[in-house]
Amino acid sequence: MPELNDEERALRDAVRSFLEKKVAPDVAAHERARTFPWELLPQLYEFGYVRGGVPEAEGGDELSMMMQAILMEEAGRCWGSLRTTVNVQGMVARTLSAAADAGQRARFLAPLLEGRRFGWFGLTEPDAGSDAGAVRTVARRKGDGYVVNGSKIYITNALGCDFGILFARVLEEDGTDRGVTAILVDAAESRFGVHDIPHMPLRSTTSCELTFDDTVIPAANVLGDLGGGLSLAMKAVNVGRLNMAMGAVGLSQACLEEAIRFCRQREQFGKPIAAFQLVQQMVVEIATLTETSRLLGHRAARALDAGEPGRYECSMAKLYCGESAGRAATLALQVHGGAGLMEESPVERYFRDAREATIPEGTSQIQILHLGKALLGHSALR
Ligand SMILES: Cc1cc2nc3c(=O)[nH]c(=O)nc-3n(C[C@H](O)[C@H](O)[C@H](O)COP(=O)(O)OP(=O)(O)OC[C@H]3O[C@@H](n4cnc5c(N)ncnc54)[C@H](O)[C@@H]3O)c2cc1C
């Protein structure tokens, strides 16, 4: 049975060709300058990036998860910073689509899908990482608004975005705790601090700390139900895990292609290093990891397309594809010898970016604990 149908193969070929022509030639320069071509995103949205996860009735493309998985693999094959940027924009779009009222759709979702506005997804805090439910940022009701205090960390691209979804604990004026709630924060409307935390991978993204110090946000910006924030966040994160998994497949694929290209042209001891058994072993391991990762990612996408919750499949794909990308990048670098450590080689970037694949949207350890609970019926999380 062919793994992809004709439509899926056509999408893969079209987006790969676009990325190779329009994006790949500038990746190294952007990474060096730590810049990102935001102006290119609307053209990428034409393929279904970001719009793919939103129903047509709301201005989206309503693509199957399999089609979205293909888009993520191709983004990951081209550039980790692109993959993470479109993944986060997609999470924001899906969350808005799931919970926004008509006014919020017009103000935030429509311009996001047109590539005119960009959003961040603010869940993680200094003391709430893997334990996402431990959110301490507080939004206290005051008149027709909320006064927010607290901080968020590692928030992708908050510096380049003009609004975001903040997850904060809502307290009524009398102190009643309404639970963690999603709230839209518009940078043009509310004052808060943003700064980039210098980081190793994904150099064309920012990884930001946000500080809220008596930040005033209108009550109309509450997204969905009071207290419904964590379940909204977890829905977005489940698909986000699949997207990260497929981005990691793309990264492994890029490692494979670069390792093959290099070992065919590099000669030592009078012949191409491709002829040495130990080099072949490394290349075959990368190929096997890439193929098995892709199969697990596709299985998770097909499960979601079949209407299944897909939590088990997405967790397993995130775990395996992320860890495999790390191994694939290590091997690809080894195949390159010293050249792999030089910034002029793409595998230097693959190696840095692969380290990210096992951390956001649930670390590998957290995925193992989800899978362990599903298999054994006991939670080892706490
Ligand atoms: C590049 C990047 C981009 C990100 N983008 C965003 C974003 O846009 N929005 C956002 O909200 N967040 C974002 N994050 C945050 C990310 O989701 C968290 O880093 C992640 O959830 C892990 O939390 P932590 O870093 O606090 O690690 P911790 O939770 O402190 O974990 C540290 C270590 O302890 C392990 N550990 C923790 N609990 C357990 C347990 N119960 N059992 C076993 N081991 C455990 C972990 O696996 C890990 O190895 C981003 C992170 C990175 C690195």
The ligand as an SDF file (V2000), in Angstrom:
LIG
                    3D

 53 58  0  0  0  0  0  0  0  0999 V2000
   12.9720   26.3760   22.1630 C   0  0  0  0  0  0  0  0  0  0  0  0
   11.7900   26.3310   23.0810 C   0  0  0  0  0  0  0  0  0  0  0  0
   10.5900   26.9190   22.6960 C   0  0  0  0  0  0  0  0  0  0  0  0
    9.4920   26.9090   23.5750 C   0  0  0  0  0  0  0  0  0  0  0  0
    8.3440   27.5600   23.2100 N   0  0  0  0  0  0  0  0  0  0  0  0
    7.3280   27.6580   24.1060 C   0  0  0  0  0  0  0  0  0  0  0  0
    6.1660   28.4350   23.7960 C   0  0  0  0  0  0  0  0  0  0  0  0
    6.0590   29.0330   22.7190 O   0  0  0  0  0  0  0  0  0  0  0  0
    5.1910   28.5120   24.7290 N   0  0  0  0  0  0  0  0  0  0  0  0
    5.2740   27.8890   25.9440 C   0  0  0  0  0  0  0  0  0  0  0  0
    4.3490   28.0140   26.7390 O   0  0  0  0  0  0  0  0  0  0  0  0
    6.3720   27.1530   26.2720 N   0  0  0  0  0  0  0  0  0  0  0  0
    7.3980   27.0300   25.3820 C   0  0  0  0  0  0  0  0  0  0  0  0
    8.5220   26.3050   25.7040 N   0  0  0  0  0  0  0  0  0  0  0  0
    8.6140   25.6920   27.0190 C   0  0  0  0  0  0  0  0  0  0  0  0
    8.5530   24.1740   27.0030 C   0  0  0  0  0  0  0  0  0  0  0  0
    7.2470   23.7310   26.7860 O   0  0  0  0  0  0  0  0  0  0  0  0
    9.1580   23.6850   28.3230 C   0  0  0  0  0  0  0  0  0  0  0  0
   10.5520   23.9630   28.2590 O   0  0  0  0  0  0  0  0  0  0  0  0
    8.9280   22.2100   28.5650 C   0  0  0  0  0  0  0  0  0  0  0  0
    7.5730   21.9490   28.8040 O   0  0  0  0  0  0  0  0  0  0  0  0
    9.7530   21.6910   29.7470 C   0  0  0  0  0  0  0  0  0  0  0  0
    9.6250   22.5130   30.8600 O   0  0  0  0  0  0  0  0  0  0  0  0
   10.9550   23.0330   31.6110 P   0  0  0  0  0  0  0  0  0  0  0  0
   11.8650   23.5810   30.5790 O   0  0  0  0  0  0  0  0  0  0  0  0
   10.5280   23.9260   32.7090 O   0  0  0  0  0  0  0  0  0  0  0  0
   11.6450   21.7430   32.1840 O   0  0  0  0  0  0  0  0  0  0  0  0
   11.3150   21.0210   33.5920 P   0  0  0  0  0  0  0  0  0  0  0  0
    9.8590   20.7470   33.6760 O   0  0  0  0  0  0  0  0  0  0  0  0
   11.9480   21.7850   34.6870 O   0  0  0  0  0  0  0  0  0  0  0  0
   12.0840   19.6460   33.3980 O   0  0  0  0  0  0  0  0  0  0  0  0
   13.4760   19.4910   33.6620 C   0  0  0  0  0  0  0  0  0  0  0  0
   13.8060   18.0070   33.5320 C   0  0  0  0  0  0  0  0  0  0  0  0
   13.0480   17.2550   34.4990 O   0  0  0  0  0  0  0  0  0  0  0  0
   12.2960   16.2490   33.8470 C   0  0  0  0  0  0  0  0  0  0  0  0
   11.0320   16.0650   34.5650 N   0  0  0  0  0  0  0  0  0  0  0  0
   10.1390   17.0080   34.9560 C   0  0  0  0  0  0  0  0  0  0  0  0
    9.1080   16.4480   35.5940 N   0  0  0  0  0  0  0  0  0  0  0  0
    9.3340   15.1070   35.6000 C   0  0  0  0  0  0  0  0  0  0  0  0
    8.6240   13.9730   36.0920 C   0  0  0  0  0  0  0  0  0  0  0  0
    7.4320   14.0870   36.7010 N   0  0  0  0  0  0  0  0  0  0  0  0
    9.1800   12.7520   35.9230 N   0  0  0  0  0  0  0  0  0  0  0  0
   10.3620   12.6060   35.2750 C   0  0  0  0  0  0  0  0  0  0  0  0
   11.0770   13.6290   34.7890 N   0  0  0  0  0  0  0  0  0  0  0  0
   10.5670   14.8690   34.9420 C   0  0  0  0  0  0  0  0  0  0  0  0
   12.0850   16.7680   32.4260 C   0  0  0  0  0  0  0  0  0  0  0  0
   11.8030   15.7200   31.5070 O   0  0  0  0  0  0  0  0  0  0  0  0
   13.4260   17.4320   32.1640 C   0  0  0  0  0  0  0  0  0  0  0  0
   14.3610   16.4550   31.7830 O   0  0  0  0  0  0  0  0  0  0  0  0
    9.6070   26.2800   24.8340 C   0  0  0  0  0  0  0  0  0  0  0  0
   10.8130   25.6730   25.2010 C   0  0  0  0  0  0  0  0  0  0  0  0
   11.8930   25.6970   24.3520 C   0  0  0  0  0  0  0  0  0  0  0  0
   13.1830   25.0610   24.7950 C   0  0  0  0  0  0  0  0  0  0  0  0
  1  2  1  0
  2  3  1  0
  2 52  2  0
  3  4  2  0
  4  5  1  0
  4 50  1  0
  5  6  2  0
  6  7  1  0
  6 13  1  0
  7  8  2  0
  7  9  1  0
  9 10  1  0
 10 11  2  0
 10 12  1  0
 12 13  2  0
 13 14  1  0
 14 15  1  0
 14 50  1  0
 15 16  1  0
 16 17  1  0
 16 18  1  0
 18 19  1  0
 18 20  1  0
 20 21  1  0
 20 22  1  0
 22 23  1  0
 23 24  1  0
 24 25  2  0
 24 26  1  0
 24 27  1  0
 27 28  1  0
 28 29  2  0
 28 30  1  0
 28 31  1  0
 31 32  1  0
 32 33  1  0
 33 34  1  0
 33 48  1  0
 34 35  1  0
 35 36  1  0
 35 46  1  0
 36 37  1  0
 36 45  1  0
 37 38  2  0
 38 39  1  0
 39 40  1  0
 39 45  2  0
 40 41  1  0
 40 42  2  0
 42 43  1  0
 43 44  2  0
 44 45  1  0
 46 47  1  0
 46 48  1  0
 48 49  1  0
 50 51  2  0
 51 52  1  0
 52 53  1  0
M  END
$$$$
